[in-house]
Amino acid sequence: MRRAAVTVGLIVANAAVAAPTMFPIPTGAEKPGHVVLSPGTAEQDYFFMKAQFPETPALSHYAKIFADWVPCKPWAPDWDGYGDAANGANRYVHHFVRYWITTDNLQAVTLLFQYQSPGTAFRRRPDNDNQFVAVIRHRVPDAKVFLAELKVECPKAPNSRLLPDALGSPLYAAAHRAAKPER
């Protein structure tokens, strides 16, 4: 009986460590998890890391994963913070965010780094080194417009489709004429 309890405990512990995620997690990630925020539309991977502020050790890991995606310009280029007293909270939150969209413009990813400290008073540094990291993926009809609503600027994504601004190019015109059958 005791052996069965230990075995079940190990299986549960291993399941918690090996939580399925959308994207590979970096070395040093603790307590990984995944949650579906809106079926078919939004989901999130998350974990904690020990990292001294203002380090973001997971950023280079995800920059490699999203190397073929289009990086976007965040509305805040650096760490930012705010006092949070909403719904009875009493904390100061430091956060740092990066964004990418797919080249087909149908997915947007938000990479969020966050620290929480007790009390709402401004502080330059968090009171701890417990960094929360979240990767949020949205499947949307127009990722660029979706992120623009958050004041995030995304350049036009290079892709294999002809974009409207390419229609006027001499190369397109020559290819289009060559593909048209003679009348």
Secondary structure, 3 states (H helix, E strand, C coil): CHHHHHHHHHHHHHHHHCCCCCCCCCCCCEEEEEEEEECCCEEEEEEEEECCCCCCHHHHHHHHHCCCCEEEECCCCCCEEEEECHHHCCEEEEEEEEEEECCCCCEEEEEEEEEEEECCCCCCCCCCCEEEEEEEEEECCCHHHHHHCCCCECCCCCCCCCCHHHCCCHHHHHHHHHHCCCC
